[in-house]
């Protein structure tokens, strides 16, 4: 199983695959069959050798499925659902992560030719619909939401303040290192800008507007969790779908009701259509639902379908 972030774009795909193949598959095997060192309740449960062998024996697919997914799903895809799907299905996931808007731009520009696209905002899908946008998307299913929160490093000197004071005061304290994503490439960045500007106006705190405009606080979505865990940041804006699998403590973004809305679709002319359909069925089926809920998502019930042309093979999950 190979997962690459947007930063890998400077390398050729073949070179990256050749260099990472053996290590990535080894990691996937450990995730699905070994005991995890993390105490997170959202991590995929350890699997015995016998049950893993049974799952492999029942797997019916083979070959790759290329999934382009929002950067906020890195932990979920790499450590929770991805290994589970590969073991149970037999398909190998090749994953690319970045801000949803950036991925949509890459799809239109034919930078990547993917099978499945998972976005953190339904609005992004509109940029791929219709003849003027290449007819990449004709339908999508909205399957879950995740609130916007502030995740913090428990070893930060500001951790106590974040637990006892309003978030909008703490992040303006001298020396506070904050991280968020670029509104131009990521829907979460747009929500953060909305939270900062709205609270600045409501609380008369122009310092929040200055933070909103500070490009030094902007980082790629797929790297933000790692930066926080490494101590490079005191806090960052995350979705619960990121913070829960990574065991990141959080405080709510009080005064705002902002969240991601996750959608999934199979792109037009998907190179591996059968694998893509198997992936979507698994994600939206019982096992995928359980993994999503454990990872901090709130499932849509029922799932919402927008557009037409959903494959008949998905009728049990997207009626």
N, C-alpha and C positions, 0 to 999 in steps of 0.2 A: 504494500500500500504506500503510495507516494503522495505527499502533500507539500505543495510549494506555495509560498507567498508571492505577493506582487513584486517584491524586491528581486525575485529570481528572473525577472524579465530581461535583464541585461545579458543573461546566458542563453544559449540555444537550448531548446527543449531536449534534444537528444543527449547533449552533454550532461545536463542535469539528471536525466533519468539514469544514464549509465553510471554516474557517480554515486547516486543515492539508492539505487534499487535494493541491493542486499541489506543495507542498514535499515531501510524503511520497512522491509518485510520482517526483519528480525524484531523491530520495535512493535509491529502489529502483532506478531506472534506472542511477544511477552505480554502485551496488553490483554490479549484474549485468553491466555492460558496460564499466566503467572500471577502471583500475588502482588497487588499494588502497594507501593510504599506510601501512597497518599491516604489520608483518613477521610477524604471527601465521600459523602454519601451519594454523590452524583456519579462517581466513577463506575465503570462497568464492573460487575461482580467477577471475582476470580472464577475460572472455569477449570474443572478437573481434566486430566488428560483423557479420561474415558469419554466425558461429555463432549469435549472438543473434537475428539475423533468421530463421535457419533454425528456431530453437526457437520463436519467435513464430509462424512459419508453421505449425508442427505442433501448436500449442496448439489444443485443441478446446473449452475451457470459456469462459464469460463470466459476469460478475456477481460478487458478493461471496461470501466464506465467512467467517463470524464465529467467531474462535478465542479462547477464554478460556484463558489459560495461566499456569502458575506463574511468579512474578517472576524466578526463577532462570534462565528461558529467554529473557530479554530480548535478550541479544546473539545467541544462536543464532537466534531468530526474525527479528530485525531485520537481521542482517548475514550470516547463513549460509543457513539453509534458506528463510526467507521470500522473498527475492528470487529464489532458484532455483526455488521452486515457482511463483511468479507468472509468471516467464518461460516455464517449460515447460508450464504448464497453461492459462494465459489467465485464471484466476480472480484476483480481487483480495482480498487478506487484509485484514480489519479486525480488529486484535488488541487485546485488553485484558489487562493483566498485573497480578497482585497475588499475595499469599500464597494458597496453594491453599485453605486453610480459609475465608479471606475471600471468595474467588470462589464457593465452594460456598454460602455464606450468601447471596451476591448472586443466585445462580441460583435458590435456593429462594424468595427474596424478589421474584423477577421484576424485579430491577434491570436485568439484562442478559438478553436472549434470544439465546443463542449456538447455534452449530451443533456445534462441537467443544470439548471440555474436556480439557485436559492438566494433570494433577495431579502433584505430587512425592511423593505418598504414597497407596497403595491405601486406607488407612483413611479418607481424605477421601471417596472414592466411596461408602462405606457410608452417609454422611450424606445422600446423594441417592437412595438405593435404597428401594423399597417405597412403599406408598400413604401412609404417615404422613409421608414425606419428599417427596411429590409425584411419585414414579415418574420422576424425571428421568434416572436411570441404570439400565439393566437388564443391561448388560455393560460390561466394559472390558478392554483389553489392557495388560499390564505389559511394556514393551519395553526398558527400560534402567535402569541404576543409575549413580550418581555419588557418590564418597566425599566426606565432609565434611572440609575442610582449612582451614587458616588462610592467607589471602592477605594479603600485606603490600605496602606502598608501598616500592619499592627506594630511594627518597630519604629515607625516615624515619630518624631518628637511632637508632631501635631495630632497624633492618634487620640489622645485624651480630649483635646479640644473638639475634634470632630464628633466625639460621642456625647459631648455636653453642651456644645454651642451650635447656633444655626450655621449650616454649611456655608451660606453666602458671606458670613463674617470670617470664618476660618480660612477660606481659600484666598482671602485678601491679606492675610497676615504676612509680614515680611519674611522672606526666605521660603515661603511655601512653594513646592514644586508640583504643578498640576499638569495633567495630560488629557488631551481630547483629540478627536479626529477632525479632518478637514471637511467643512461643509460642502466644498466643491466636488468631493469625490465620495462622500459617505453620508447616508441619511442620519446616522447618529450625530455626526458633526452639526447637521442642521438643527437637530433637537437640542443639542448643547447650546448652540447660538441662541435658540429660542428661550431656553431656560435662563441664560445669563442676561439677555436683553430684557426679558420680561421681569425678572427679579430686580434688575438694576432700576427699572422704572418704578416698580411697585414699592421698593424699599429705599429709593433715592440713594442708590449706591453706584456712582459713576465708576468706581474702581472695577466693578464687574464688566462694564463696557470695555474698559481697557484690557481686561483679561480676554474677552471675546475676540479682540482684534490683535492679540499677541500671537504671532505665528510661531514663536519659540515654544509654545505649549502644544503645538500640533504634531501628531505622530501617526504613522500608518496604523490602521485599526488592528491588523494582525500581530503587531509587536507590542501593543499597549500593556497587555497582561504581563508579559515577560519583563518589561521595563519596571513595572510596579513591583513585581516579586523580587527583582534584582536590587531594589532600593534606589533606583534612579529617580523615582517619583514618590511624593508623599501620598498622592491620591490621583484618581482619574475618573472620568465619566465612563460608565459601563452599562450594559444591559445585565439583568440577572442571569441571562443565558450564558454570560461570560464569567460572572463573579461566582456563581454557585459551583460549577465544575472545578474551578480553580481554588475554592475555599478562601475567597477574598472577603473580608468583612466589609460591610456596607452601611451607609446611612441613606435615608430617602432624600430625594430632591424635593423637599417640602415646598408647597406653594405652586407646584407644577404637576401636571398629569401627562407625562410624556412616555412613550413606549415604542418599541419596534413592533412591526407587524410582518411576520415571516411568510413568504410565499415560495412556492415551488412550481416549476414547469419543466417540460421537456422541450428543448429548443428545436426549431425547424431543421430538418435534414440531419438529425442527430446521427452520428456515425455508428453508434452502438445502441440502437433503439430498444432491443430486448433487454439489455442490461439497464438502460435508463428506466424502463417500466418496472423492472424488478426493484430498483433502488427506491422509486417513489412509492411503490406498494409497501415496501419494508418500512420506510420512514413514516408513512401515514397509518400503518397497521398497528396491531396491538403491541408488538415489541418496540417499535419506534415511539409509540405514544408513552410507554412506560419510561423509556430513556429520556424523552423530552421533558416529562414532568419532573423526573429526578434531577434534571439539569437546570431547573429554574424557569422553564417555559410554562405559560398558561395556554392550554389547548383551546382552539376555537371549537365550539360544539353547536351545530355541525360545522365541518369545514366549509368555507365559502369558495365557490367556483366563479370565476370571471372569464367571460369569453366562450368560445366554442371550439370543438375539435378534440376534447379529452379522449384519449385512446380507450377503447372498450375494455382493455385489460385492466384499467384502473377503476372500473365501475363499482367495485366493492369498497373503495376508499374515497372516491370522488363521484358520488352518484349524481 
